[in-house]
């Protein structure tokens, strides 16, 4: 079995007997000198890279696979499965070698499928690419005819006429080959011209993109990408941190920042976005010329990526190493972007990011050092990076702080620059970026929607599609009860205040551990392990908030229905009324039975045994309601499951009544302005709208009440989403669409 990167790394770590940070200054370059001098580790890493190169073929161009996929697309096209055929043609493009005939053929075939789906702008883009990549001359007339038909549908006479002129040129230059088809082609031209007389010239407008918001009070000239209401401060105990210089109201935009670097994660959610800009790839994605795994939204994005980082990363994609090495891929991307950026201010912002190099354990540093060495060896042995890049111009010269530059290069003499120094220097900077990203990396998320098998239930959830570095936003310190929220428009990070922030008050992000989700002990461990600090925020120091999340894991108080905690093996105490109870062991057994019933309900629902699923879920709910706190996480999940079962069977009113309990529980746990509550509101309004669409008797009191309830819930969801996000967000647009759908229903009943 071939060794993965993690297996190789574990093997090298086990063999380590000599590395110790006590022997080194806390300096990236001196640490990497140890690794670059270790010939055994270097040989092991080169051997691993070569073994991956020899064994990995799935991400390389493959003419046979490309042809098979194109033929599969042709069959699907002939069966009028146009959407499926587009997917097959796109995969064919990804595997087609760049100078092969398969590339323009797959583009042309995809354009035909797009035409039949009435996606005329996308069809034209594919036609243009097929022409650029030498589509066979004998069939060029087909593309120009299709382009003319698209322009006719779009009302663009001048472009249609130009396309038809190209058809005439094809007829003239291929007169012998096309002689048998000339009459038929000319008839099609005449028909198009006749149709064109009936329409008026229109302008194609493809810019339906929502614009980025501006930071409140304008951008701060001294703090890039931040609002003028914010200042970057420094203190010994807090380090660099962000403070409001005036009163900020909740809902105001504090940062709008493009990442210095990002990389896509290897999952199904990232397949739909461009590898260079994170916009949706759309109907006509453009593959990399040399690897089969990288796809862009446009030819412009492909060229931009290639001219900077991708020319060096491409071979790593072909042999599949980036998916194995985690944060190290973003390390390489950050390093390459540092080489190519002309913005020295941004360059130095990156170099000054915290590394926690003085706090990292020896064994962890050994792992990071080996990883940095592997990346350096990849650039040296598998690309022309070392020969092509002038390190002095691209890196060394950009530093404005010699202490951050290589310790032996305080007096740089280009003539004495050796290959060994070059190697140590690059590996040291790679190690620095890796350490920085461990405590400054930021997940980019996007709302994902999945349908149930019945199509009646839609589930929404945030999914990670990329990891990035945002240097300005990284200046915010952590709180387990933050006063901001992050959202994304493509690759851009948008930070909004979720609370009123007074002048001189600090602006806090949450690095992951949130007091509403995790108890204090678990938060402290997570923060210490990754970020090397002990949190002393209000949520960690105020007793009422320290273990707030435990409240939703408690038993139910028989006296006041409040949450009850277990204080010993035989007794419990209510957190609200402080009444003490005996712990009844039979209740624990009942809860075990409830857990089994819950799992059985999920299995039966998945198997479409709806009646059995509903019975299991109701029995589970009866037990959990009796024993557990009313807003216990398990009670909420059971109500949600029953709501889902009712929705699957079209029992909309029953579904709504159960989901309303989930609303109350989510609000209690996550707060009245929380995204979690907005997501629940979005879900329940889906069910409400299904009822309103299907109910034929619209004059009943029940119908009117549901209609008014839907309006009220949508308005509340809109309020929450506008506070936290904005029109660039998918969830906001979805709520707006629902409100538009509701207008005629309300008007019909004069509501």
Residue pairs with C-beta under 8 A, 6 or more apart in sequence:
2 51
2 52
2 55
3 11
3 48
3 51
4 324
5 48
5 321
5 324
5 325
5 374
6 324
8 44
8 45
8 48
9 367
9 370
9 371
11 44
12 41
12 44
12 45
12 370
13 363
13 366
13 367
13 370
15 40
16 366
19 34
19 362
19 365
19 366
19 369
20 362
21 31
21 362
21 365
24 30
24 31
24 34
26 357
26 358
27 357
27 407
28 355
28 357
28 428
28 429
28 431
28 432
28 435
29 406
29 407
29 408
29 424
29 425
29 428
30 407
31 365
31 369
31 428
31 431
32 369
32 372
32 373
32 424
32 427
32 428
32 431
33 424
34 369
35 41
35 369
35 370
35 372
35 373
35 427
36 42
36 373
36 376
36 420
36 423
36 424
36 427
41 370
41 373
42 373
42 377
45 370
45 373
45 374
45 377
46 377
46 381
48 374
49 319
49 321
49 374
49 377
49 378
49 381
49 382
52 319
52 320
52 321
53 319
53 382
56 318
56 319
56 320
58 292
58 320
59 291
59 292
59 293
59 317
59 318
59 319
59 320
60 291
60 292
60 318
61 95
61 96
61 97
61 98
61 290
61 291
61 292
62 95
62 292
63 95
63 96
63 97
63 100
63 102
65 95
66 92
66 93
66 94
66 95
66 96
66 97
66 100
66 102
66 103
66 106
67 92
67 102
69 88
69 89
69 91
69 92
69 95
69 106
70 88
70 89
70 92
70 102
70 105
70 106
70 109
72 88
73 85
73 86
73 87
73 88
73 89
73 92
73 106
73 109
73 110
73 113
74 85
74 109
76 82
76 84
76 85
76 88
77 85
77 109
77 112
77 113
80 116
82 113
82 114
82 116
82 117
83 113
83 117
85 109
85 110
85 113
86 110
86 113
86 114
86 117
86 283
89 106
89 107
89 109
89 110
89 113
90 110
90 285
90 295
92 102
92 106
93 103
93 106
93 107
93 110
93 285
93 286
93 287
94 287
94 292
94 293
94 295
95 292
96 102
96 103
96 106
96 287
97 103
98 133
98 289
98 290
101 136
103 133
104 129
104 130
104 131
104 133
104 134
104 135
104 136
105 130
105 135
105 136
107 126
107 127
107 129
107 130
107 133
107 135
108 126
108 127
108 130
108 135
108 139
108 142
108 143
110 126
110 284
111 123
111 124
111 126
111 127
111 130
111 143
111 146
112 123
112 146
114 120
114 122
114 123
114 126
114 283
114 284
115 123
115 146
115 149
115 150
118 153
119 283
120 150
120 151
120 153
120 154
121 150
121 154
121 204
121 206
122 282
122 283
122 284
123 146
123 147
123 150
124 147
124 150
124 151
125 284
126 284
127 143
127 146
127 147
127 150
129 284
129 286
129 299
130 143
131 140
131 143
132 299
135 143
137 170
137 173
137 174
138 174
138 177
138 178
140 166
140 170
141 167
141 170
141 171
141 174
141 178
141 185
144 163
144 164
144 166
144 167
144 170
145 163
145 164
145 167
145 185
145 188
145 189
147 159
147 163
148 160
148 163
148 164
148 167
148 189
148 192
149 192
151 157
151 159
151 160
151 163
152 160
152 192
152 195
152 196
152 199
154 202
154 204
155 199
155 200
155 201
155 202
156 201
156 202
156 203
156 204
157 196
157 199
157 201
158 201
160 192
160 196
161 196
164 189
164 192
164 193
167 185
167 189
168 189
170 178
171 178
171 182
171 185
171 186
175 182
178 185
210 489
210 727
210 728
211 728
212 256
212 489
212 492
212 494
212 728
213 253
213 256
213 494
213 726
213 728
214 253
214 256
215 225
215 226
215 227
215 228
215 253
215 254
215 255
215 256
216 227
216 228
216 229
216 248
216 252
216 253
216 254
217 227
217 228
217 229
217 246
218 227
218 228
219 225
219 226
219 227
219 228
220 226
220 227
220 228
220 229
220 230
220 231
221 228
222 232
223 230
223 231
223 232
223 472
224 257
224 345
224 346
224 349
224 472
225 255
225 256
225 257
225 258
225 470
225 472
225 473
226 232
226 242
226 254
226 255
226 472
227 248
227 252
227 253
227 254
227 255
229 244
229 245
229 246
229 248
229 252
229 254
230 242
230 243
230 244
230 245
230 254
230 507
231 242
231 243
231 244
231 245
232 240
232 241
232 242
232 475
233 240
233 241
233 242
233 243
234 240
234 241
235 241
238 477
238 506
239 354
239 477
240 475
241 475
241 476
241 477
241 506
242 475
242 476
242 477
242 506
242 507
243 504
243 505
243 506
243 507
244 501
244 502
244 503
244 504
244 505
244 506
244 507
245 503
245 504
246 503
247 500
247 501
247 502
247 503
248 254
248 497
248 500
248 501
249 497
249 500
250 497
250 498
250 499
250 500
250 673
250 723
251 496
251 497
251 722
251 723
252 496
252 497
253 494
253 495
253 496
253 726
254 484
254 495
254 496
254 497
254 507
255 470
255 472
255 473
255 493
255 494
255 495
256 492
256 493
256 494
256 495
257 470
257 471
257 472
257 473
257 492
257 493
257 495
258 491
258 492
258 493
259 442
259 444
259 468
259 469
259 470
259 491
259 493
260 334
260 337
260 341
260 346
260 349
260 350
260 468
260 469
260 470
260 471
261 309
261 330
261 333
261 334
261 336
261 337
261 468
261 469
262 278
262 330
262 333
262 444
262 466
262 467
262 468
262 469
262 491
263 322
263 329
263 330
263 333
263 466
263 467
263 468
264 270
264 273
264 275
264 465
264 466
265 464
265 465
265 466
265 467
266 322
266 323
267 463
267 464
267 465
269 446
269 448
269 463
269 464
269 465
270 465
270 466
272 280
272 281
273 279
273 280
273 281
273 297
273 446
273 465
273 466
273 490
274 280
274 281
274 285
274 295
274 296
274 297
274 298
274 301
275 294
275 295
275 296
275 301
275 305
275 310
276 296
276 297
276 301
276 302
276 304
276 305
276 310
277 296
277 297
277 301
277 490
277 491
278 444
278 465
278 466
278 488
278 490
278 491
279 297
279 490
280 297
281 295
281 296
281 297
282 297
285 295
285 296
285 297
286 295
286 296
286 297
286 298
286 299
286 301
286 302
287 294
287 295
287 296
287 302
288 294
288 295
288 296
288 302
288 305
288 306
288 310
288 314
288 317
289 302
289 306
290 314
290 315
290 318
291 314
291 315
291 317
291 318
292 318
293 317
293 318
293 320
294 305
294 310
294 314
294 317
296 302
296 305
306 314
308 336
308 337
308 340
309 332
309 333
309 336
309 337
309 340
311 383
312 332
312 336
312 379
312 383
312 385
313 322
313 332
313 333
313 336
315 382
315 383
316 322
316 332
316 378
316 382
321 378
322 329
322 332
325 371
325 374
325 375
327 434
327 437
327 438
327 441
327 467
328 371
328 374
328 375
328 434
330 437
330 441
330 467
330 468
330 469
331 371
331 372
331 375
331 430
331 433
331 434
331 437
332 375
332 378
332 379
332 430
334 350
334 433
334 436
334 437
334 469
335 375
335 426
335 429
335 430
335 433
338 347
338 350
338 351
338 395
338 398
338 429
338 433
339 389
339 394
339 395
340 394
341 347
344 398
344 400
346 471
347 398
348 398
348 399
348 400
348 401
348 404
349 471
349 472
350 433
350 436
350 469
350 471
351 399
351 401
351 404
351 432
352 401
352 404
353 436
353 440
353 469
353 471
353 474
354 436
354 439
354 440
355 432
355 435
355 436
355 439
356 435
356 438
356 439
356 531
356 532
357 435
359 532
360 368
360 435
360 532
368 431
368 434
368 435
368 438
369 431
371 434
372 427
372 428
372 430
372 431
372 434
373 427
375 427
375 430
376 423
376 426
376 427
376 430
379 385
379 386
379 426
380 386
380 423
386 419
386 422
386 423
386 426
391 417
391 422
391 425
391 426
392 412
392 414
392 417
395 425
395 429
396 405
396 406
396 409
396 412
396 425
399 405
402 410
406 421
406 424
406 425
406 428
408 421
409 421
409 425
436 469
437 467
437 469
438 530
439 530
439 531
439 532
440 469
440 471
440 474
441 467
441 468
441 469
442 467
442 468
442 469
442 470
442 473
442 474
442 486
442 493
443 464
443 466
443 467
443 468
444 464
444 465
444 466
444 467
444 468
444 488
444 491
444 493
445 462
445 463
445 464
445 465
445 488
446 462
446 463
446 465
446 488
446 730
447 460
447 461
447 462
447 463
447 729
447 730
447 731
448 460
448 461
448 462
448 463
449 458
449 459
449 460
450 458
450 459
450 461
451 457
451 458
451 459
452 458
452 459
452 644
452 648
453 608
454 648
456 647
456 648
456 650
456 690
457 644
457 647
457 648
457 686
458 683
458 686
459 683
460 679
460 682
460 683
460 731
466 491
468 491
468 493
470 493
473 486
473 493
473 495
473 509
476 484
476 495
476 507
476 508
476 509
477 506
477 508
477 509
478 508
478 509
478 510
478 511
478 527
478 531
478 533
478 535
478 537
479 508
479 509
479 510
479 535
479 537
479 538
479 539
480 510
480 513
480 514
480 515
480 518
480 523
480 535
480 537
480 539
480 540
480 545
481 508
481 510
481 514
481 515
481 537
481 538
481 539
481 545
482 498
482 508
482 509
482 510
482 514
483 497
483 498
483 499
483 501
483 505
483 507
483 508
484 495
484 496
484 497
484 498
484 507
484 508
484 509
485 495
485 496
485 498
485 675
485 724
485 725
486 493
486 494
486 495
486 509
487 493
487 494
487 496
487 724
487 725
487 726
487 728
487 729
488 494
489 728
489 729
494 725
494 726
494 728
495 509
496 723
496 724
496 725
496 726
497 507
498 673
498 723
498 724
501 507
508 537
511 527
511 530
511 531
512 526
513 522
513 523
513 526
513 527
513 535
514 523
515 523
515 539
515 540
515 545
515 546
515 548
515 549
516 548
516 549
516 669
516 670
516 671
517 549
518 526
518 549
519 546
519 547
519 549
519 550
520 539
520 540
520 546
520 547
523 535
523 540
524 534
524 535
524 540
527 533
527 534
527 535
528 534
538 545
539 545
539 546
539 548
540 546
549 669
550 565
551 563
551 575
551 629
551 631
551 669
552 563
552 629
552 631
552 632
552 633
552 636
552 665
552 669
553 632
553 633
554 563
554 564
554 565
554 575
554 628
554 629
554 632
555 563
555 564
555 565
555 566
555 572
555 587
555 627
555 628
555 629
556 562
556 563
556 564
556 626
556 627
556 628
556 629
556 630
556 632
557 563
557 564
557 574
557 576
557 577
557 579
557 581
557 629
558 579
558 581
559 574
559 577
559 579
560 574
560 576
560 577
560 579
561 629
561 630
562 574
562 575
562 576
562 577
562 629
563 574
563 575
563 576
563 629
563 631
563 632
564 572
564 573
564 574
564 575
564 581
564 629
565 572
565 573
565 575
566 572
566 583
567 573
567 580
568 583
569 583
570 582
570 583
571 580
571 581
571 582
571 583
572 580
572 581
572 582
572 583
573 579
573 580
573 581
574 580
574 581
587 627
590 623
590 627
591 623
591 624
591 627
591 628
593 623
594 619
594 620
594 623
594 624
594 634
595 620
597 616
597 617
597 619
597 620
597 623
598 616
598 617
598 620
598 634
598 637
598 638
598 641
600 612
600 613
600 616
601 612
601 613
601 614
601 616
601 617
601 620
601 641
601 645
602 613
602 641
604 610
604 612
604 613
604 616
605 613
605 641
605 644
605 645
605 648
610 645
610 648
610 649
613 645
614 642
614 645
614 646
617 638
617 641
617 642
617 645
618 642
620 638
621 635
621 638
621 639
621 642
624 632
624 634
624 635
624 638
625 635
628 634
628 635
629 635
630 665
631 664
631 665
631 668
631 669
635 665
636 661
636 662
636 665
636 666
639 658
639 659
639 661
639 662
639 665
640 658
640 659
640 662
642 658
643 655
643 656
643 658
643 659
643 662
643 687
644 655
646 652
646 654
646 655
646 658
647 655
647 687
647 690
650 690
650 694
652 687
652 688
652 690
652 691
652 694
653 691
653 702
653 706
655 687
656 684
656 687
656 688
656 691
656 706
659 680
659 683
659 684
659 687
660 684
662 680
662 684
663 677
663 680
663 681
663 684
666 674
666 676
666 677
666 680
667 674
667 677
669 676
670 676
670 677
671 677
673 720
673 723
673 724
674 720
675 720
675 721
675 724
675 725
677 720
678 717
678 720
678 721
678 724
678 731
679 731
681 713
681 714
681 716
681 717
681 720
682 717
682 731
682 734
682 735
684 713
685 710
685 713
685 714
685 717
685 735
685 738
688 706
688 709
688 710
688 713
689 710
689 738
689 741
689 742
691 706
692 703
692 706
692 707
692 710
692 742
692 745
695 703
697 703
698 745
698 748
698 749
704 749
704 751
707 742
707 745
707 746
707 749
707 751
708 751
710 742
711 739
711 742
711 746
711 751
714 735
714 738
714 739
714 742
715 739
717 735
718 732
718 735
718 736
718 739
721 729
721 731
721 732
721 735
722 732
725 731
725 732
726 732
727 733
727 736
